[in-house]
Amino acid sequence: MATLDSDDLKAIDQIIEAKMDVVIENRQLVTKEDLSHLPTKDDFYGKMDEVMGELKASREEKSVLGHQVSDHEDRIERIESRVGVSSD
């Protein structure tokens, strides 16, 4: 029985690696290399916190502006009724 030397083991590794690449491609599996292009979980959640903070501020600003517009409309209607001008 012959023993395997380091060249034989390297050849076996290459064959296994080639076979694994074929299996990964055929089954459309995701590899660690594919995932390396994505942000880390901490990066993702940090960015999402920033986006959610901006969304919250935007919603609060929208609410404040809505009340201001409503107040302005009420004032304009009162002024128009006193002056006798129609907004139509």
N, C-alpha and C positions, 0 to 999 in steps of 0.2 A: 504494500500500500504506500503510495507516494504522499508526502506531506506538502502542504501549501506554503509557498513563500510569500513575501510581501507583494511581489508583482501579481501573483495569482489573486490575492485578496483585493488589490486595487482594481483588477479586472472585474472581479465579482461585484465590487462596489459600483463600478461604472455601469454594469449590466442592470443592477437593481435600480440605480438612479434613473437610467433611461426608461426602464419599465414603469417606474413610479410616475415619471413625467407623462407617459402615454396614458396611464390610468387617470391621472389628475386631469389631463386634457379631455379625455373621452367622457369622463363623468362630470366635467365642468366644475371641479372642486376649487375652492379658494385656498390659496397658499399663504404662508406668512409673508412672502415677498409681495403678494398682491395687497395684503393689508398694510404693508409698510407705508403706503402712500396716503393712508387715512390718518386723521388726527388722533391723538391719544384720547382716552376717556376724559382725562383732566382738561385737555385743551377744548374738547367738545363741550363739556359742561360749563367751562369758563366762558366760552363764547355764547352759549345759550343763556347764561345768567345775564350777560351784557345785553343780548337781544331782548330778553324778557323785561329787563329794566327799562329799555327804551320804549317797548310796547306799553308798559304800565304808565310811563310818563306821557306818552302820546294819548292814551285813553283819558288820563286825568286832564290833560290840556284840552282835549275835545269836549269834555264835560264842562269845563270852565267857560270855554268859548261859546258853547251852546247856551249857557245861562246868560252870558253877556248879550248875545244876539237876541234872545227872548226879551231881555230888559230893554234893549234898544228898540225893538219892534213895538213894545208897549208904549214907550215914550213917544215914538213917532206917531202912533195912532192917537195918543192923547193930544199931541200938538196939532195934528191935522184936524181933529174934531173941534178944537178950540178956534183954529184959524178958519175952519170951514172948507178945508181942502180935502178932496177925495183922493185916495191912493190908487184908484182904478185907472 
